[in-house]
Amino acid sequence: MKQFTFLLILFFIVSGVSAQKTLSLKDAILGASSYLKPQMPEQIKWRDAHRFVMVKDSILLQQEIQKNNQSNILSLSELNTALKTDGIKVVKSFPRFSFINPSQIWFRAANQIVILNIDTKKVNQNIEYPENAENLDFCTANTTLAYTVNNNLFATGTSGVQQITKDQNQHIINGKAVHRNEFGIDKGTFWSPAGTKLAFYHMDETMVGDYPLVDYMTREAELVNIKYPMAGMTSHQVKLGIYDRTTKQTVYLKTGEPLDHYLTNICWSPDEKSIFIQELNREQNHMKLNQYDVATGDLIRTVLEEQDDKYVEPVHPILFSKIDPEKFYYQSRRDGWNHVYQCTIKDGIVAQITKGDWEVTELSGFDAKEENMFFEATKESPIERHVYRINLRSGKTDKLTAEAGTHSGILSPDQQNAIDRWTSTNNPGQLDLISVKKNSRQVLSQAENTLKDFDLGENTVFTIKAADGATDLYCRMIKPNNFDPAKKYPVIVYVYGGPHAQLVNKTWQNDARWWQYYMASKGYIAFTVDSRGSENRGKSFENVIHRQLGIIETADQMKGIDYLKSLPYIDANRIGVHGWSYGGFMTLNLKLKYPETFKVAVAGGPVVDWSMYEVMYGERYMDTPQENPEGYKDANMLNYVDKLSGKLMIIHGAQDQTVVMQQSMQFLKKCIDLNKQVDFFVYPTHEHNVRGIDRIHLMEKVSNYFQENL
């Protein structure tokens, strides 16, 4: 009987183990963003101070904060019935929408802007725009849509279509994002608060040389020229135009010379009489917050300035006070960390609101009397985000979110409540309703763990010391499935290492790419470290790499290797490295400078020579090649090809407009010149990364390369 019981228990144990699935490559690549993505309500928005809505299963749901129930207010079928009634093409899923007022929403359907009353479930207005229109910017204050066709700017609404610019030269561009989307720029048009005027970027690229790309998918390959100003070369020139909808006239702001400076973070004054621009010199070490008269284009004043020996990088527009139009709020790293300041237009900086060795990552808003400010920050930990409230007079700060993890708060219009959307290492997603006043919370939705049936390697986060011996660096390690500490395992290091990226976070699965789990199932240890140079750790942590890209980051990555080699279960003779873009650059750094350590490397879209990279990013971190020849020499991977040994694969998109193919071509030529063998693969139709279904092909190639050679 005892033997039977033992066998029965053993059967259930074995059955439980065998029931666990192994993550396939398709699961890891496509599943993460589709069929295995944890399902959470989307488009969570406050309808008014007492009600909020969300989309779930293509139904618009509403919940009143005083009631613990949800009601369906608009289904997809009801929405499509309203669209068909007005002769508008139906939609396959609930569209992205925004509120105009508590009863009206607007959204895009086919090539129309639709205004729908969600109470009556009827279309109130629809605005048609050309099928080839781009850069759509809809103003709810005047129900007018700004858009671009080719290189010119248009507006359409109840008064018909207005062509705002009429430039014939295709390299003079209006209404589009400029400066290669650096400095927080993601659009090219800016409506005034009441919608009476439209500010827009006007970019002249005629002075920039043509850079050739080739479309190989035609019967005869075709030349496709782009404008790609490289570090130290002639750059484009940008102006800001102000179009008056009443007079139908445009005034250009007199932003002066030199003409190749940067016009960033556009902000209208509440009275629409002036506009504020954070203007940055080409050297990117001196920023002026300038105020302009929109009627004349004249400079009114420089409100404040920032200078730095390395660089200044403004990425947040100012935010005006709603109770005092002479005051605004401004985010800056002037004390070494991104914090919020209260300022006056006439006198500049008034007071620093947030302080500490941590970063404000989002300014969420203020209460009605602007006595308290709400924000998100790394105050608890660089790998966490929490929502806080600070009293502007006393400085008293309250943390509104509880559990360790990454939180984002959506404030109600009266700032008495917030919806907390958060995730943590073991929590795939949760929505909580927080009462700011009562300091209480209610769970609204909890995502299912879509990986619960999969056998995954153990995922841990920890810190090591950087190469300076003092700074903590966050690391993530995923061990192989069925890990045995008595065995020796190969390692694949996944690396980025540059600005504006943080790979280790306390989100679900510690922000791991599921491909790392896939490789762990194949018997590899997956390892990542955020070296100095990466984001959300303060100014000195990031700008230590200035003028010497690849030096500090590589030293820190090697401290990670030292840690790995100290572990008894690491096979130090089988270490590989993989990264893309800046991570591709870092992959080459590690492979070429430490060939005895890294047996196999796969570099995707790598920067090889920073003198062939674009002006804005390249000059911020390296200055120009003329100003910093030694830095460019030390960071040039062509100078280390003679050290290449072992296996290296380069992968590049043929249509890459971020890291142009020339980078890899010159590297290959150098390998040929020095009789060094290297593997190379091109994705003919892809740009800087390989997306969509083709990404499975990419990651299969990367995976096979490690499995065959490591």
Helices and strands as residue ranges (DSSP letters): H 2-18, H 25-29, G 31-33, E 42-46, E 51-56, E 59-64, E 70-75, H 76-85, E 97-101, E 104-109, E 112-117, E 122-128, E 134-139, E 144-149, E 152-157, E 160-163, E 172-174, G 179-181, E 189-191, E 197-204, E 210-215, E 222-227, E 237-244, E 249-252, E 262-268, E 274-280, E 286-293, E 299-307, E 319-320, E 327-332, E 339-344, E 348-352, E 360-366, E 372-377, E 386-391, E 397-399, E 406-411, E 417-424, E 427-435, E 440-446, E 459-465, E 472-478, E 489-494, G 508-511, H 514-521, E 525-529, H 539-543, H 552-565, E 570-580, H 582-593, E 600-604, G 610-612, H 615-622, H 629-634, G 637-643, E 647-653, H 662-673, E 679-683, H 694-709
